[in-house]
Every structure is written in C-alpha cells, then in structure tokens.
C-alpha cells in the first residue's frame, strides 16, 4: 500500500501564526501557545515571551519573535 504525504495546507492546519498581525495581545498569544492567560503574563514578566509595552500598561507579543522562539527555542534572545 502506497502512502501519500499530505501537506498541512491540504489538512487545513497551516501555521497558526501566518494570519496574525505583527503584534498580538498576551491573551491571544496564550491561546495560540495553549497557555492560560495568567501563565502567559508570568512568562512576559520573566522575559520568556518577546513582549513590547505601549502606552504604559498595554503589553503586546511580537509575532515574528514568537515564531523564532517556537522554531529555535532557547537559541533566540527575546
């Protein structure tokens, strides 16, 4: 029996970061990563997620750096 390789686009499961804007909210990043909101905010506070602050309290995750972090792990400096 011959097996055909199925691309992720055929399955309908592309990269979840492809359709995201350059900056995303921490809760949205948590959903993409499968984390709780509280855990994601703890990771931001610890510097484990690539975050940028705007307007004092507003915190956003940099999508391109998040992709690098997912792909390369500890090799990437946030």
PDB file of N, CA, C and O in Angstrom:
ATOM      1  N   UNK A   1       0.840  -1.171   0.000  1.00  0.00           N
ATOM      2  CA  UNK A   1       0.000   0.000   0.000  1.00  0.00           C
ATOM      3  C   UNK A   1       0.890   1.241   0.000  1.00  0.00           C
ATOM      4  O   UNK A   1       1.821   1.343   0.799  1.00  0.00           O
ATOM      5  N   UNK A   2       0.609   2.152  -0.871  1.00  0.00           N
ATOM      6  CA  UNK A   2       1.403   3.358  -1.012  1.00  0.00           C
ATOM      7  C   UNK A   2       0.779   4.501  -0.209  1.00  0.00           C
ATOM      8  O   UNK A   2      -0.427   4.736  -0.282  1.00  0.00           O
ATOM      9  N   UNK A   3       1.630   5.221   0.573  1.00  0.00           N
ATOM     10  CA  UNK A   3       1.149   6.335   1.378  1.00  0.00           C
ATOM     11  C   UNK A   3       1.495   7.651   0.702  1.00  0.00           C
ATOM     12  O   UNK A   3       2.628   7.862   0.270  1.00  0.00           O
ATOM     13  N   UNK A   4       0.530   8.512   0.618  1.00  0.00           N
ATOM     14  CA  UNK A   4       0.738   9.833   0.044  1.00  0.00           C
ATOM     15  C   UNK A   4       0.964  10.831   1.169  1.00  0.00           C
ATOM     16  O   UNK A   4       0.214  10.854   2.145  1.00  0.00           O
ATOM     17  N   UNK A   5       2.004  11.660   1.033  1.00  0.00           N
ATOM     18  CA  UNK A   5       2.241  12.699   2.023  1.00  0.00           C
ATOM     19  C   UNK A   5       1.194  13.789   1.842  1.00  0.00           C
ATOM     20  O   UNK A   5       0.891  14.200   0.722  1.00  0.00           O
ATOM     21  N   UNK A   6       0.650  14.246   2.956  1.00  0.00           N
ATOM     22  CA  UNK A   6      -0.369  15.295   2.923  1.00  0.00           C
ATOM     23  C   UNK A   6       0.244  16.554   3.505  1.00  0.00           C
ATOM     24  O   UNK A   6       0.764  16.548   4.621  1.00  0.00           O
ATOM     25  N   UNK A   7       0.178  17.616   2.752  1.00  0.00           N
ATOM     26  CA  UNK A   7       0.710  18.879   3.257  1.00  0.00           C
ATOM     27  C   UNK A   7      -0.244  19.458   4.283  1.00  0.00           C
ATOM     28  O   UNK A   7      -1.423  19.105   4.327  1.00  0.00           O
ATOM     29  N   UNK A   8       0.288  20.363   5.118  1.00  0.00           N
ATOM     30  CA  UNK A   8      -0.570  20.963   6.143  1.00  0.00           C
ATOM     31  C   UNK A   8      -1.674  21.809   5.529  1.00  0.00           C
ATOM     32  O   UNK A   8      -2.741  21.957   6.124  1.00  0.00           O
ATOM     33  N   UNK A   9      -1.432  22.367   4.346  1.00  0.00           N
ATOM     34  CA  UNK A   9      -2.486  23.166   3.715  1.00  0.00           C
ATOM     35  C   UNK A   9      -3.646  22.291   3.254  1.00  0.00           C
ATOM     36  O   UNK A   9      -4.793  22.737   3.226  1.00  0.00           O
ATOM     37  N   UNK A  10      -3.349  21.060   2.897  1.00  0.00           N
ATOM     38  CA  UNK A  10      -4.420  20.144   2.488  1.00  0.00           C
ATOM     39  C   UNK A  10      -5.277  19.757   3.677  1.00  0.00           C
ATOM     40  O   UNK A  10      -6.481  19.544   3.530  1.00  0.00           O
ATOM     41  N   UNK A  11      -4.682  19.664   4.839  1.00  0.00           N
ATOM     42  CA  UNK A  11      -5.410  19.295   6.030  1.00  0.00           C
ATOM     43  C   UNK A  11      -6.170  20.497   6.585  1.00  0.00           C
ATOM     44  O   UNK A  11      -7.136  20.340   7.332  1.00  0.00           O
ATOM     45  N   UNK A  12      -5.721  21.709   6.209  1.00  0.00           N
ATOM     46  CA  UNK A  12      -6.364  22.909   6.708  1.00  0.00           C
ATOM     47  C   UNK A  12      -5.745  23.394   8.000  1.00  0.00           C
ATOM     48  O   UNK A  12      -6.340  24.199   8.717  1.00  0.00           O
ATOM     49  N   UNK A  13      -4.552  22.909   8.299  1.00  0.00           N
ATOM     50  CA  UNK A  13      -3.873  23.292   9.532  1.00  0.00           C
ATOM     51  C   UNK A  13      -2.538  23.918   9.203  1.00  0.00           C
ATOM     52  O   UNK A  13      -1.495  23.302   9.421  1.00  0.00           O
ATOM     53  N   UNK A  14      -2.552  25.117   8.688  1.00  0.00           N
ATOM     54  CA  UNK A  14      -1.319  25.818   8.403  1.00  0.00           C
ATOM     55  C   UNK A  14      -0.696  26.351   9.682  1.00  0.00           C
ATOM     56  O   UNK A  14      -1.161  26.046  10.780  1.00  0.00           O
ATOM     57  N   UNK A  15       0.331  27.128   9.544  1.00  0.00           N
ATOM     58  CA  UNK A  15       0.989  27.746  10.679  1.00  0.00           C
ATOM     59  C   UNK A  15       0.000  28.700  11.347  1.00  0.00           C
ATOM     60  O   UNK A  15      -0.520  29.597  10.684  1.00  0.00           O
ATOM     61  N   UNK A  16      -0.271  28.532  12.631  1.00  0.00           N
ATOM     62  CA  UNK A  16      -1.257  29.403  13.287  1.00  0.00           C
ATOM     63  C   UNK A  16      -0.800  30.858  13.386  1.00  0.00           C
ATOM     64  O   UNK A  16      -1.615  31.739  13.660  1.00  0.00           O
ATOM     65  N   UNK A  17       0.483  31.121  13.169  1.00  0.00           N
ATOM     66  CA  UNK A  17       0.986  32.485  13.246  1.00  0.00           C
ATOM     67  C   UNK A  17       0.905  33.212  11.909  1.00  0.00           C
ATOM     68  O   UNK A  17       1.099  34.426  11.861  1.00  0.00           O
ATOM     69  N   UNK A  18       0.623  32.495  10.825  1.00  0.00           N
ATOM     70  CA  UNK A  18       0.613  33.095   9.491  1.00  0.00           C
ATOM     71  C   UNK A  18      -0.391  34.231   9.336  1.00  0.00           C
ATOM     72  O   UNK A  18      -0.090  35.231   8.684  1.00  0.00           O
ATOM     73  N   UNK A  19      -1.551  34.100   9.909  1.00  0.00           N
ATOM     74  CA  UNK A  19      -2.611  35.087   9.710  1.00  0.00           C
ATOM     75  C   UNK A  19      -2.671  36.151  10.796  1.00  0.00           C
ATOM     76  O   UNK A  19      -3.604  36.953  10.831  1.00  0.00           O
ATOM     77  N   UNK A  20      -1.677  36.161  11.685  1.00  0.00           N
ATOM     78  CA  UNK A  20      -1.692  37.111  12.790  1.00  0.00           C
ATOM     79  C   UNK A  20      -0.989  38.413  12.415  1.00  0.00           C
ATOM     80  O   UNK A  20      -0.080  38.410  11.585  1.00  0.00           O
ATOM     81  N   UNK A  21      -1.405  39.524  13.022  1.00  0.00           N
ATOM     82  CA  UNK A  21      -0.714  40.800  12.792  1.00  0.00           C
ATOM     83  C   UNK A  21       0.663  40.789  13.460  1.00  0.00           C
ATOM     84  O   UNK A  21       1.007  39.838  14.162  1.00  0.00           O
ATOM     85  N   UNK A  22       1.438  41.833  13.245  1.00  0.00           N
ATOM     86  CA  UNK A  22       2.807  41.912  13.780  1.00  0.00           C
ATOM     87  C   UNK A  22       2.841  41.877  15.306  1.00  0.00           C
ATOM     88  O   UNK A  22       3.769  41.324  15.895  1.00  0.00           O
ATOM     89  N   UNK A  23       1.843  42.458  15.937  1.00  0.00           N
ATOM     90  CA  UNK A  23       1.729  42.454  17.394  1.00  0.00           C
ATOM     91  C   UNK A  23       0.396  41.835  17.785  1.00  0.00           C
ATOM     92  O   UNK A  23      -0.640  42.133  17.192  1.00  0.00           O
ATOM     93  N   UNK A  24       0.438  40.971  18.790  1.00  0.00           N
ATOM     94  CA  UNK A  24      -0.799  40.362  19.277  1.00  0.00           C
ATOM     95  C   UNK A  24      -0.880  40.535  20.788  1.00  0.00           C
ATOM     96  O   UNK A  24       0.134  40.717  21.463  1.00  0.00           O
ATOM     97  N   UNK A  25      -2.080  40.477  21.297  1.00  0.00           N
ATOM     98  CA  UNK A  25      -2.273  40.622  22.740  1.00  0.00           C
ATOM     99  C   UNK A  25      -1.738  39.380  23.457  1.00  0.00           C
ATOM    100  O   UNK A  25      -1.600  38.313  22.860  1.00  0.00           O
ATOM    101  N   UNK A  26      -1.447  39.540  24.722  1.00  0.00           N
ATOM    102  CA  UNK A  26      -0.959  38.415  25.518  1.00  0.00           C
ATOM    103  C   UNK A  26      -2.009  37.304  25.594  1.00  0.00           C
ATOM    104  O   UNK A  26      -1.653  36.135  25.449  1.00  0.00           O
ATOM    105  N   UNK A  27      -3.302  37.624  25.818  1.00  0.00           N
ATOM    106  CA  UNK A  27      -4.298  36.547  25.831  1.00  0.00           C
ATOM    107  C   UNK A  27      -4.365  35.781  24.493  1.00  0.00           C
ATOM    108  O   UNK A  27      -4.542  34.563  24.480  1.00  0.00           O
ATOM    109  N   UNK A  28      -4.224  36.498  23.384  1.00  0.00           N
ATOM    110  CA  UNK A  28      -4.258  35.817  22.080  1.00  0.00           C
ATOM    111  C   UNK A  28      -3.032  34.926  21.906  1.00  0.00           C
ATOM    112  O   UNK A  28      -3.143  33.816  21.385  1.00  0.00           O
ATOM    113  N   UNK A  29      -1.864  35.402  22.336  1.00  0.00           N
ATOM    114  CA  UNK A  29      -0.645  34.583  22.286  1.00  0.00           C
ATOM    115  C   UNK A  29      -0.805  33.359  23.177  1.00  0.00           C
ATOM    116  O   UNK A  29      -0.368  32.265  22.819  1.00  0.00           O
ATOM    117  N   UNK A  30      -1.426  33.541  24.330  1.00  0.00           N
ATOM    118  CA  UNK A  30      -1.665  32.413  25.231  1.00  0.00           C
ATOM    119  C   UNK A  30      -2.517  31.352  24.555  1.00  0.00           C
ATOM    120  O   UNK A  30      -2.245  30.158  24.678  1.00  0.00           O
ATOM    121  N   UNK A  31      -3.547  31.787  23.841  1.00  0.00           N
ATOM    122  CA  UNK A  31      -4.415  30.841  23.138  1.00  0.00           C
ATOM    123  C   UNK A  31      -3.649  30.090  22.057  1.00  0.00           C
ATOM    124  O   UNK A  31      -3.819  28.881  21.899  1.00  0.00           O
ATOM    125  N   UNK A  32      -2.809  30.802  21.312  1.00  0.00           N
ATOM    126  CA  UNK A  32      -2.019  30.165  20.248  1.00  0.00           C
ATOM    127  C   UNK A  32      -1.052  29.136  20.834  1.00  0.00           C
ATOM    128  O   UNK A  32      -0.842  28.069  20.259  1.00  0.00           O
ATOM    129  N   UNK A  33      -0.467  29.472  21.986  1.00  0.00           N
ATOM    130  CA  UNK A  33       0.528  28.593  22.612  1.00  0.00           C
ATOM    131  C   UNK A  33      -0.086  27.527  23.515  1.00  0.00           C
ATOM    132  O   UNK A  33       0.614  26.628  23.982  1.00  0.00           O
ATOM    133  N   UNK A  34      -1.386  27.626  23.762  1.00  0.00           N
ATOM    134  CA  UNK A  34      -2.043  26.648  24.630  1.00  0.00           C
ATOM    135  C   UNK A  34      -1.759  26.898  26.104  1.00  0.00           C
ATOM    136  O   UNK A  34      -1.715  25.961  26.901  1.00  0.00           O
ATOM    137  N   UNK A  35      -1.564  28.169  26.466  1.00  0.00           N
ATOM    138  CA  UNK A  35      -1.299  28.553  27.849  1.00  0.00           C
ATOM    139  C   UNK A  35      -2.517  29.256  28.432  1.00  0.00           C
ATOM    140  O   UNK A  35      -3.399  29.707  27.702  1.00  0.00           O
ATOM    141  N   UNK A  36      -2.553  29.341  29.752  1.00  0.00           N
ATOM    142  CA  UNK A  36      -3.565  30.182  30.372  1.00  0.00           C
ATOM    143  C   UNK A  36      -3.087  31.631  30.285  1.00  0.00           C
ATOM    144  O   UNK A  36      -1.900  31.894  30.095  1.00  0.00           O
ATOM    145  N   UNK A  37      -4.016  32.551  30.426  1.00  0.00           N
ATOM    146  CA  UNK A  37      -3.652  33.975  30.417  1.00  0.00           C
ATOM    147  C   UNK A  37      -2.645  34.299  31.507  1.00  0.00           C
ATOM    148  O   UNK A  37      -1.664  35.004  31.271  1.00  0.00           O
ATOM    149  N   UNK A  38      -2.893  33.783  32.694  1.00  0.00           N
ATOM    150  CA  UNK A  38      -2.017  34.064  33.834  1.00  0.00           C
ATOM    151  C   UNK A  38      -0.594  33.566  33.570  1.00  0.00           C
ATOM    152  O   UNK A  38       0.378  34.256  33.877  1.00  0.00           O
ATOM    153  N   UNK A  39      -0.482  32.380  33.005  1.00  0.00           N
ATOM    154  CA  UNK A  39       0.835  31.824  32.699  1.00  0.00           C
ATOM    155  C   UNK A  39       1.550  32.673  31.651  1.00  0.00           C
ATOM    156  O   UNK A  39       2.748  32.934  31.769  1.00  0.00           O
ATOM    157  N   UNK A  40       0.818  33.099  30.634  1.00  0.00           N
ATOM    158  CA  UNK A  40       1.416  33.932  29.589  1.00  0.00           C
ATOM    159  C   UNK A  40       1.928  35.245  30.172  1.00  0.00           C
ATOM    160  O   UNK A  40       3.023  35.686  29.825  1.00  0.00           O
ATOM    161  N   UNK A  41       1.155  35.873  31.050  1.00  0.00           N
ATOM    162  CA  UNK A  41       1.609  37.113  31.679  1.00  0.00           C
ATOM    163  C   UNK A  41       2.816  36.873  32.582  1.00  0.00           C
ATOM    164  O   UNK A  41       3.695  37.729  32.679  1.00  0.00           O
ATOM    165  N   UNK A  42       2.867  35.717  33.244  1.00  0.00           N
ATOM    166  CA  UNK A  42       4.054  35.387  34.050  1.00  0.00           C
ATOM    167  C   UNK A  42       5.279  35.232  33.154  1.00  0.00           C
ATOM    168  O   UNK A  42       6.369  35.680  33.509  1.00  0.00           O
ATOM    169  N   UNK A  43       5.105  34.599  31.996  1.00  0.00           N
ATOM    170  CA  UNK A  43       6.221  34.449  31.058  1.00  0.00           C
ATOM    171  C   UNK A  43       6.685  35.813  30.531  1.00  0.00           C
ATOM    172  O   UNK A  43       7.881  36.033  30.343  1.00  0.00           O
ATOM    173  N   UNK A  44       5.748  36.712  30.297  1.00  0.00           N
ATOM    174  CA  UNK A  44       6.111  38.066  29.861  1.00  0.00           C
ATOM    175  C   UNK A  44       6.931  38.751  30.946  1.00  0.00           C
ATOM    176  O   UNK A  44       7.969  39.347  30.658  1.00  0.00           O
ATOM    177  N   UNK A  45       6.467  38.669  32.198  1.00  0.00           N
ATOM    178  CA  UNK A  45       7.169  39.304  33.318  1.00  0.00           C
ATOM    179  C   UNK A  45       8.569  38.729  33.500  1.00  0.00           C
ATOM    180  O   UNK A  45       9.493  39.440  33.897  1.00  0.00           O
ATOM    181  N   UNK A  46       8.722  37.440  33.210  1.00  0.00           N
ATOM    182  CA  UNK A  46      10.022  36.781  33.359  1.00  0.00           C
ATOM    183  C   UNK A  46      10.931  36.991  32.145  1.00  0.00           C
ATOM    184  O   UNK A  46      12.108  36.631  32.171  1.00  0.00           O
ATOM    185  N   UNK A  47      10.367  37.580  31.076  1.00  0.00           N
ATOM    186  CA  UNK A  47      11.162  37.799  29.866  1.00  0.00           C
ATOM    187  C   UNK A  47      11.224  36.591  28.946  1.00  0.00           C
ATOM    188  O   UNK A  47      12.033  36.558  28.018  1.00  0.00           O
ATOM    189  N   UNK A  48      10.376  35.598  29.196  1.00  0.00           N
ATOM    190  CA  UNK A  48      10.383  34.383  28.393  1.00  0.00           C
ATOM    191  C   UNK A  48       9.585  34.513  27.098  1.00  0.00           C
ATOM    192  O   UNK A  48       9.761  33.712  26.179  1.00  0.00           O
ATOM    193  N   UNK A  49       8.713  35.509  27.017  1.00  0.00           N
ATOM    194  CA  UNK A  49       7.973  35.787  25.783  1.00  0.00           C
ATOM    195  C   UNK A  49       8.404  37.148  25.260  1.00  0.00           C
ATOM    196  O   UNK A  49       8.603  38.075  26.044  1.00  0.00           O
ATOM    197  N   UNK A  50       8.553  37.282  23.933  1.00  0.00           N
ATOM    198  CA  UNK A  50       9.016  38.539  23.334  1.00  0.00           C
ATOM    199  C   UNK A  50       7.938  39.611  23.338  1.00  0.00           C
ATOM    200  O   UNK A  50       7.140  39.704  22.406  1.00  0.00           O
ATOM    201  N   UNK A  51       7.918  40.413  24.383  1.00  0.00           N
ATOM    202  CA  UNK A  51       6.851  41.405  24.566  1.00  0.00           C
ATOM    203  C   UNK A  51       7.372  42.825  24.397  1.00  0.00           C
ATOM    204  O   UNK A  51       8.554  43.103  24.602  1.00  0.00           O
ATOM    205  N   UNK A  52       6.468  43.707  24.023  1.00  0.00           N
ATOM    206  CA  UNK A  52       6.724  45.141  23.929  1.00  0.00           C
ATOM    207  C   UNK A  52       5.595  45.856  24.659  1.00  0.00           C
ATOM    208  O   UNK A  52       4.431  45.470  24.551  1.00  0.00           O
ATOM    209  N   UNK A  53       5.942  46.883  25.390  1.00  0.00           N
ATOM    210  CA  UNK A  53       4.948  47.680  26.117  1.00  0.00           C
ATOM    211  C   UNK A  53       4.663  48.954  25.348  1.00  0.00           C
ATOM    212  O   UNK A  53       5.577  49.611  24.850  1.00  0.00           O
ATOM    213  N   UNK A  54       3.389  49.297  25.254  1.00  0.00           N
ATOM    214  CA  UNK A  54       2.954  50.532  24.614  1.00  0.00           C
ATOM    215  C   UNK A  54       1.936  51.203  25.519  1.00  0.00           C
ATOM    216  O   UNK A  54       1.039  50.546  26.048  1.00  0.00           O
ATOM    217  N   UNK A  55       2.070  52.485  25.695  1.00  0.00           N
ATOM    218  CA  UNK A  55       1.097  53.228  26.481  1.00  0.00           C
ATOM    219  C   UNK A  55       1.090  52.863  27.946  1.00  0.00           C
ATOM    220  O   UNK A  55       0.041  52.905  28.587  1.00  0.00           O
ATOM    221  N   UNK A  56       2.228  52.507  28.485  1.00  0.00           N
ATOM    222  CA  UNK A  56       2.307  52.192  29.912  1.00  0.00           C
ATOM    223  C   UNK A  56       1.947  50.762  30.234  1.00  0.00           C
ATOM    224  O   UNK A  56       2.832  49.928  30.426  1.00  0.00           O
ATOM    225  N   UNK A  57       0.656  50.462  30.298  1.00  0.00           N
ATOM    226  CA  UNK A  57       0.221  49.129  30.740  1.00  0.00           C
ATOM    227  C   UNK A  57      -0.026  48.145  29.608  1.00  0.00           C
ATOM    228  O   UNK A  57      -0.070  46.938  29.846  1.00  0.00           O
ATOM    229  N   UNK A  58      -0.186  48.624  28.401  1.00  0.00           N
ATOM    230  CA  UNK A  58      -0.509  47.722  27.295  1.00  0.00           C
ATOM    231  C   UNK A  58       0.719  46.900  26.891  1.00  0.00           C
ATOM    232  O   UNK A  58       1.792  47.443  26.627  1.00  0.00           O
ATOM    233  N   UNK A  59       0.531  45.591  26.853  1.00  0.00           N
ATOM    234  CA  UNK A  59       1.618  44.677  26.523  1.00  0.00           C
ATOM    235  C   UNK A  59       1.215  43.869  25.302  1.00  0.00           C
ATOM    236  O   UNK A  59       0.111  43.330  25.236  1.00  0.00           O
ATOM    237  N   UNK A  60       2.117  43.792  24.341  1.00  0.00           N
ATOM    238  CA  UNK A  60       1.869  43.017  23.123  1.00  0.00           C
ATOM    239  C   UNK A  60       3.024  42.065  22.885  1.00  0.00           C
ATOM    240  O   UNK A  60       4.158  42.328  23.283  1.00  0.00           O
ATOM    241  N   UNK A  61       2.721  40.960  22.232  1.00  0.00           N
ATOM    242  CA  UNK A  61       3.727  39.974  21.852  1.00  0.00           C
ATOM    243  C   UNK A  61       4.103  40.218  20.401  1.00  0.00           C
ATOM    244  O   UNK A  61       3.231  40.409  19.553  1.00  0.00           O
ATOM    245  N   UNK A  62       5.405  40.211  20.111  1.00  0.00           N
ATOM    246  CA  UNK A  62       5.905  40.412  18.760  1.00  0.00           C
ATOM    247  C   UNK A  62       5.819  39.063  18.032  1.00  0.00           C
ATOM    248  O   UNK A  62       6.535  38.121  18.372  1.00  0.00           O
ATOM    249  N   UNK A  63       4.946  38.982  17.039  1.00  0.00           N
ATOM    250  CA  UNK A  63       4.651  37.722  16.367  1.00  0.00           C
ATOM    251  C   UNK A  63       5.886  37.111  15.705  1.00  0.00           C
ATOM    252  O   UNK A  63       6.096  35.901  15.803  1.00  0.00           O
ATOM    253  N   UNK A  64       6.707  37.924  15.033  1.00  0.00           N
ATOM    254  CA  UNK A  64       7.899  37.389  14.356  1.00  0.00           C
ATOM    255  C   UNK A  64       8.868  36.772  15.359  1.00  0.00           C
ATOM    256  O   UNK A  64       9.450  35.719  15.097  1.00  0.00           O
ATOM    257  N   UNK A  65       9.040  37.419  16.499  1.00  0.00           N
ATOM    258  CA  UNK A  65       9.940  36.866  17.515  1.00  0.00           C
ATOM    259  C   UNK A  65       9.332  35.643  18.180  1.00  0.00           C
ATOM    260  O   UNK A  65      10.054  34.739  18.599  1.00  0.00           O
ATOM    261  N   UNK A  66       8.015  35.610  18.278  1.00  0.00           N
ATOM    262  CA  UNK A  66       7.338  34.442  18.823  1.00  0.00           C
ATOM    263  C   UNK A  66       7.565  33.242  17.905  1.00  0.00           C
ATOM    264  O   UNK A  66       7.794  32.128  18.375  1.00  0.00           O
ATOM    265  N   UNK A  67       7.501  33.477  16.598  1.00  0.00           N
ATOM    266  CA  UNK A  67       7.757  32.405  15.625  1.00  0.00           C
ATOM    267  C   UNK A  67       9.191  31.890  15.790  1.00  0.00           C
ATOM    268  O   UNK A  67       9.420  30.681  15.805  1.00  0.00           O
ATOM    269  N   UNK A  68      10.153  32.807  15.913  1.00  0.00           N
ATOM    270  CA  UNK A  68      11.550  32.405  16.121  1.00  0.00           C
ATOM    271  C   UNK A  68      11.713  31.615  17.405  1.00  0.00           C
ATOM    272  O   UNK A  68      12.440  30.622  17.438  1.00  0.00           O
ATOM    273  N   UNK A  69      11.043  32.046  18.460  1.00  0.00           N
ATOM    274  CA  UNK A  69      11.113  31.361  19.737  1.00  0.00           C
ATOM    275  C   UNK A  69      10.559  29.938  19.616  1.00  0.00           C
ATOM    276  O   UNK A  69      11.131  28.996  20.165  1.00  0.00           O
ATOM    277  N   UNK A  70       9.462  29.791  18.907  1.00  0.00           N
ATOM    278  CA  UNK A  70       8.855  28.467  18.732  1.00  0.00           C
ATOM    279  C   UNK A  70       9.768  27.573  17.903  1.00  0.00           C
ATOM    280  O   UNK A  70       9.949  26.399  18.228  1.00  0.00           O
ATOM    281  N   UNK A  71      10.339  28.116  16.842  1.00  0.00           N
ATOM    282  CA  UNK A  71      11.174  27.336  15.924  1.00  0.00           C
ATOM    283  C   UNK A  71      12.544  27.005  16.506  1.00  0.00           C
ATOM    284  O   UNK A  71      13.057  25.904  16.305  1.00  0.00           O
ATOM    285  N   UNK A  72      13.143  27.964  17.234  1.00  0.00           N
ATOM    286  CA  UNK A  72      14.535  27.790  17.663  1.00  0.00           C
ATOM    287  C   UNK A  72      14.723  27.685  19.164  1.00  0.00           C
ATOM    288  O   UNK A  72      15.836  27.437  19.628  1.00  0.00           O
ATOM    289  N   UNK A  73      13.677  27.865  19.918  1.00  0.00           N
ATOM    290  CA  UNK A  73      13.746  27.711  21.372  1.00  0.00           C
ATOM    291  C   UNK A  73      14.696  28.663  22.042  1.00  0.00           C
ATOM    292  O   UNK A  73      14.628  29.872  21.823  1.00  0.00           O
ATOM    293  N   UNK A  74      15.592  28.129  22.863  1.00  0.00           N
ATOM    294  CA  UNK A  74      16.489  28.932  23.673  1.00  0.00           C
ATOM    295  C   UNK A  74      17.582  29.650  22.884  1.00  0.00           C
ATOM    296  O   UNK A  74      18.291  30.489  23.441  1.00  0.00           O
ATOM    297  N   UNK A  75      17.729  29.337  21.607  1.00  0.00           N
ATOM    298  CA  UNK A  75      18.761  29.964  20.800  1.00  0.00           C
ATOM    299  C   UNK A  75      18.436  31.428  20.516  1.00  0.00           C
ATOM    300  O   UNK A  75      19.332  32.201  20.176  1.00  0.00           O
ATOM    301  N   UNK A  76      17.165  31.821  20.650  1.00  0.00           N
ATOM    302  CA  UNK A  76      16.715  33.164  20.291  1.00  0.00           C
ATOM    303  C   UNK A  76      16.676  34.031  21.542  1.00  0.00           C
ATOM    304  O   UNK A  76      16.122  33.640  22.570  1.00  0.00           O
ATOM    305  N   UNK A  77      17.275  35.217  21.439  1.00  0.00           N
ATOM    306  CA  UNK A  77      17.178  36.171  22.544  1.00  0.00           C
ATOM    307  C   UNK A  77      15.922  37.012  22.364  1.00  0.00           C
ATOM    308  O   UNK A  77      15.716  37.596  21.300  1.00  0.00           O
ATOM    309  N   UNK A  78      15.095  37.079  23.376  1.00  0.00           N
ATOM    310  CA  UNK A  78      13.841  37.827  23.294  1.00  0.00           C
ATOM    311  C   UNK A  78      14.114  39.242  23.269  1.00  0.00           C
ATOM    312  O   UNK A  78      13.187  40.049  23.202  1.00  0.00           O
TER     313      UNK A  78
END
